[in-house]
Amino acid sequence: MPFHLDVHLLDSSYHASTLNRSGAEWPPHPYRLFCALVSVADEDDPVQNAALTWLEEQPPPTVRVPARSVEAAETRRAWVPTNAVERKKPGHAVLPGRISGGQPKQWPQRNLAEPMVSFIWPQCPSPGIQAVLELLLSHIGYFGRASGHALLTAAVVGDAEVTPVGEGWREWSPASREARNVEFLRAPYPGFLTRLRSAHAEGQRAFQQARPHAYQLVGIESAGPKDMVVEGPYVDLLPFAFPSGLSLDPSLTLKVTSSLRSKVSGMLSAAGHDVDQMIAVHGHKPAGDQRHVCAFVALPFVGHRHADGRLRGVGIALPRDLDPAHRKALLAVLLRLGGGLRKLSVPTLSRPVPLSYAGAGDTVQSTLQAVRAERWTTPSTQWTTALPMVLDHFPRRTPNGIETSVATSCVLAGFPEPRSVEVLHRGAYVPGAPELPPYALRRKAGERPLLSRHVRLRFAEPVTGPIILGSKKSYGLGLCIPVPAREGTA
């Protein structure tokens, strides 16, 4: 019979935000429950460690949530104490939790029809392990944020005792990454307990150790509007992160991505492959060839109020129509042979930049938002440029000439025609997105100086990324990010 860990919220709302704080996390991620258990466990108790180890070694659980829930219209706001050990400036004399000149914290929340969430594993633990888990659950006072007071319990529940999906409840079940309409929830995995405790000892955060796992909504809503997602021309984005604390000026984008393409070509040649036959890699297509080529991109930190637009990593976007043999060769040299892609030379730097593959939980750097593949691939109806787009040609001198040119570029790049296009002559639509000087928009001396702009696209249906547009799309300029419709101009 299935093993349930139930969270009974004492308020009819769930307080937790997504990694980018753009909204309330929904459904709740299983890793939060495991982190709560670890926080109340005795690290020196072998019995408690054995119970937690059993739980992390199980497959990701099904998440059962109320069918009727809605994002709260207003976020929770409060002044909170800082975590600073040493005070650099005197605090407010009346409100010690407030920094003079600061802003209150905000937390998105989700209002629920039923204040309960269940995490369900198919395998039952032994009575001893269940008793230990029940003891740990009794010591947990909240779930999500500290304001989300909750009572947590454990039980083995027969199928006949569970209300069917569709009668007020929905279930998110683990799925393969290749499945349609998936969401990525952070879930525990073998070794998670050790990584959490090591991270705590080193002053790192728990979310940096999480790994995303694909989930699908089961039941009534699984055949809803999400089935209308439009697949883009790229099937994979392989991200590689720079070391923690290292970032590059975005004006180096073309130098970085050109070096990345040369590096990948060299690795393929060293592995015995004929790169001249790999059109998707070198990008020189004969006239009339409609196949897509790989895009070599630099990944900037944008879309956050503290974003600076600097490059935090690089990535290779593999086209959907890539020859299977060439795809296999690329994955081999990038991820396996000789340790994979581990360093990259940048012309302006004296030493190669170390790289770490930022796959699902493979590195700590993978948790940095800018180098998470999901940041650039999540389906959305609205996208905006993180790096300016270089137009494919000079637009006509008409009132909507640039907008028409951008829409045409979308279709040429393999995406649907957008429902609307907005273009800024100066500035960007998201915080941190840089404006690049003219010299940073040319790969070679003598190239004609085409216009560059930050643009915002709205599609009739959600489109899967990465979306890269313009004449320098193979080298990363015109890279877009999905954004909520409510975001405005930076």
N, C-alpha and C positions, 0 to 999 in steps of 0.2 A: 504494500500500500504506500502511497506517496507520503513524503515527510514534509510538513508545513512549518515554516517559521512565519508567524503572523505579527504584523505591526498594527496595533490598535491606537490610532491617533486620538488624543484627547480633545483635539479641535478638528473641525471639519475642513482643514486645509493642510497642505503639504508645503513645507518651507525648505526649498533647496533650489539652486540655480544651475544653469548649464555652465560649462567651463568658461565661455566668453561672457557670461552674465547677461545674455540677451533675453532670457526668459526663464520660466520655471522648468526644472528638470522633470520630464514626464515621458515614460513611466519612471519610477524610482530605480536607480541602478543597484544591482545586487552587491556591488563592491561596498556600498555604504553600510549595508548590514554587516558584512564581514569586518569592516574597519571598526564598527561599533563594538563588536564582540572582542576584537583584539584590544580595544582601549580599556576594557574592564577586566581583562584576563591577567593572571599573574604569570609573568614571563618565566619565573623559576619553578612553576608547577608543571611537572611532566604530564599529569593527567589532563589538565586544561589544554596544554600544547597538543596532545594527541587528539583531542576532540576537534580543535581548530584545524589540525592537519588533515583529519578525515574530511572535514567540510570543504577545504580548498581543493582536495583531490577529486571531488565529485564534478560531473559535468555542470555547466552553467544552469541555474534553476529557471523554471518558468516563473514569470512575474504576473500575478493576478491583481487587477486593479478595478475600481468602480467604473462602470460604463459611462456614467455621467460625471464629467469633470470639466472645469473651464479655467483658463488663465485669469487670475484676479485682475480687475481693471486697474487697480492701484497697487504699487509695490509697498511693502512694509518699509518704514523709514525710522531710523533711530540714531542717536549719538552713542558711540561706543568708546570704551577705553582703548588706547593703542597698546601694542605689544612691546613697545620700546623699553629696553632695560634702563637706559640712561636718557634723561630728559635734556634735550639740547636747548629748548626754549621753555620758558615758564608756561604752564598750562592755565586754563581759564580758572579764575578764582572761585566762580560760582558753580560751574559745571565741570568737574574734574575729568569727565569722560569726553570732553569736547576740546578740540584743538582750535586755538584762535584763528579765525579766517578759514577754517575747514568746512567741509560739507557733510551732512549726515549720510550714513550708509543706507543702501537700498537693497532689498532682497525680494525677488519675484516669488510669488506663491501660487499654488494651484488649489482651487476650491473643489471639494469632493462631495458627491451625493452620499457616499458611505465612507466614514473615516477609517478605512482599513485597507491594508495592502498585504498580500501574501507572497512568499517566495517558496516555491515547491520543487523538491528534488524527488526523482522517481525511486531512489533507493532509501530504505529505512536504515538508520544507524542502529548499533547495538543498544540495549537498554542503558548501559553505562555511559556511552557517549551522549545519548539523548538526555540523561540526567545532568551531565556536565553542561551541555548547551542550555538547558532550561535554567540552570543556576546562573550562567553568564547573562542570559537574557533578562533575568530578574534584576540585574544590576544596571541595566541600561535605562536611562530616564528620558531620552529623546531620540528622534530619528530625523536625519537631515540637519537642519540648523538647530542650535540649542533652544530656540523658541518653539520647536515642534515637539512638545511633550507627548510621550507615547508609552504604552504598555506593550511589551513584547513577550510572546509565548511560543511554545513549540508543541506540536502534536502530530501523531500519525493518524491520517484521515482517510477513511474509505471513500471510494468513488461515489457511492450512493449518498454520502453525507454532503457532497459538494454541490452547490447551486450551479446548474449548467451555464456555460458561456452564452451570452445573449439575454439572459434574464437578470439584467442589472450589472453584469460583470464582463470583463474582457481579459484575455490572456495574451501575453507576449511570450513566445516560445523561441528557444535557440534555433538558428537556421545557418545554412552555409553562406559564405560571403558572396557566392555567385547567384544566390536566390534573388528574386525580384522584390522590390518594395521593402528593403530591410532598413532597420534602424540599428545604430551601434550603441550598446549599453556596456558600461564597464562592469566586469564580473571577476570574481576571484579565480585563481588558477594555481596549479602546484608550484610551491615556492613563494607564494604571495606573502605568507606570514613572515618568513625570513626577510624578505625585501622590505616589508613595512617596518619591522623592528630595526633593521640596519639604517633605513632612511631616517627614522626618528632619532637614532643615535648621532647621525651626521647632520641633523638640523634640516633635513629635506621634508617636503610635504607628501602626504599620503597619495594625493591624486597623481603625483609624478610616477608612481609605481603601477598604476592601473593599466589594464589592457582592454581594448574595446572588443566586444563579441557581437556578431550579427544576430539580430532578433527580428521576428516577423509577428505581426498582429494576427491572431487566429480568430476566425469566426466572422461575424457580420461585416465588420469594417474592412476586412482584408480584400474585398472585391470593390472597394469604393474608389474615390477619385485618385488614389495613389497609383492605380494601375495605368494612369494616363501619363506617367513620367516618360519623357522623350530622352532616349539615349544619345549622348554626344558622340563625336568621332573617336574619342579616346576611351580605352577600356581600363587602363591602369595608370596610376601616378605613383612612381617609386621615389619617395622623398629621402634625402640625406641631410642630416643636421650638422651644422658647424659646432665646435666645442662650446660648452656653456661659457658665456661672457664674450664670445667673439661674434662680431657682426661686421658687415661690409657696407660701404656707401652704395646706395642704389644706382648711382651714376656708373658703377662698374658692371651693371647687369650684362651688357653685351660682351664684355671681356670675360666675365665669369662663365656665361653660357657657351661662348665660343670655345673656351678652354675645356669645358665639360664635354662638348661634342668631340673635340680632338682626343680627349682622354679616353672616351668610350671607344672611339674608332681604333685607337692604339691598343686598347685591351683586347678588342676583337681580333685584330691582326696578330697580336702575340699569342692568342689562343688558336691560331691556324685558320681563321675565317677570312674569306675573300670579301673585304668591306666594299670593294667596287661594285659588287653585285647586290649589296644591301642598300637599295634606294631609300628605304625608310630611315636609315641612319645618316647617310651623307646628304640626303635631301635634294639631289640634282635629278629631277624627273624629266623624262623626255616629253616633248610637246604632246598634249592630249592625254597624258597619264592622269587619271582621276584618283589614284591611291593617295591616302594620307601618309604623312611622314611623322617621325618622332619629334616631339617638341622638347627642347632643353630649356628648363626654366630656372629662375632664381626666385626664392620664396621670401618676400618681405614681411615684416611685422606691421600689419595694418588692421584697422577695424576696431581698435580699442582706444579708450580715451588717453592712454599713455603711449600709444603706438608712435614709433619714430620713423617707420618706413625703411629701416635698414634691413639688409639681407641676413636671414638667419639660417639659410640652407639652400640646397638646390634640389631639382627633381627632373626625372625623365618621364614624359607622358607617352605611353605606347598606344599607337592607333589601333582601332578595333579590327581593321582589315590587314593587320600586320601578318606577313607570312609566318605560319606556325614554327617553321624551322628557325627563322630569324628571331622570333620571340624567345624560343628556347635558348638560343645562343646568347641573347642579350641578358636574360635572367641569370644565366650561368656565370657570365663574367662580372655582372654587377653585384651579385649576392653570394656567390660560392667560390669560384675559382680563385685561388691565391688570396682568399679572405675577402674577395669582392672589392668594390670601390671604396677605398679607405683614405684617399687624399687627392687634392686637386691643386694644381698650380694656378695662381692668379698673377697676371703680368706685373701688377704694381706691388706685389708682396715678395719679400726676399725668400720666404720659406713656403712650402706647400701647406695648404689648409687641411687639417684632419677632418675626415667625414665619418659619420656613423649612420648606418641605415636606420631610418625612423619608421620601421614597420610597426605592426600591432604589438607594442610592448617590448620590442627588441632592445630599446635603449631608453635611458632616462630622458634624452633629448626629444624622444618621440612625443612626449607629452606637451612640449612647447607648441602652442596653437599654430604658429606660422608654419611648422613643418609637419603637421598632421595632415595626412592625405584627405581626411574627411573635410578639413577646412576648405579645400579647393574643389571637392567633387560632389558634395551634398546637393541633391536636386533642389532647385528653387525656380520660381517664376521671375525673380528679379536678381540681376547680376550687375556689378559695377567694377570698373578697372581698379586693380591694386597697383599696377604699373601702367603708365600711359600707353595708349594704342597709337601706333604709327599707321596712318591711313594707307590703304593699298594704292591710291592714286589721288591726284588733286581733284577735289570736289567741284561740281559745277557751280557757277555763280548764280544760284537761285536761293530763295529764302530758306529752304530746307536741304540745301545741297550736301552739307556735312552729314546730317542725319541719314539721308538717303544712301550716302557712301558707306556709312557704318552698317546700315541694314544689309547692304549688298555684301559687305565683308563677312557678316555672320553666315550668310548662305554659302559663300565661297569656302568658308572654313568648315562647312559640314553641319552647321546648326540651323534650326528653323528660323524663319524670318521673324524678328521680334515684333510684338504688337505695338511697341512704342520705343523710341530712342531719344535720349536726352544727352546733350553734349555741353561740356563746360569749356569756355575759352581760357579760363584760369581756375586754379584750384582743383579739388577732387571731391567726390561724393562720400568718402569714408575717411575717418581720422588716420593720419599717418601716410596716406598714399602720396608719393612724391611727384613733383614736377621735375622732369629731367632737362638739363641744358641741351642745346642742339648737338654738341659733339658726342653726347652719350646716346644719341639715336642713330648713329651710323657705325656699321661694322668696319667699313673700309674707307680710306680717303677717296674723295671724288664721288661718293654716292650722292644722288640728288636729295636735297633736303625736303622730304615730305612732312606734312603737318602731323603733329601729335596732339592728342586730346585725351582727357578723362571722360568716359562715357558711362551711361547707365542704361541698361536694357530691361525691358519687361516682355516676357513671353506669355502666350496664352495658356501654356501648360508647363509644369516643372521640367526643367532641363538638367540633365546630369553633366557635371563638369569632369575635368577642368575645361573652362572656356578660355580660349586664347585667340585673339583677333589681330588682324592687321598684317602689314608687310613684314614685320619682324616676329611673327608668332612662333616660328620655329626656334627662336632664340629668346623667348620669354616675355618680350614686350607685348602689352595687350592682355596680360594675365588678369583674369577677373575672379572675384569672390562672390559667393551668394550672400545677400544681405536681406534682412527683414524689410518689408515695404515701408515701415515707419521711419527708417533711417533717412536723414537729410544730408545736406551739403556740409562738408567738413569746414 
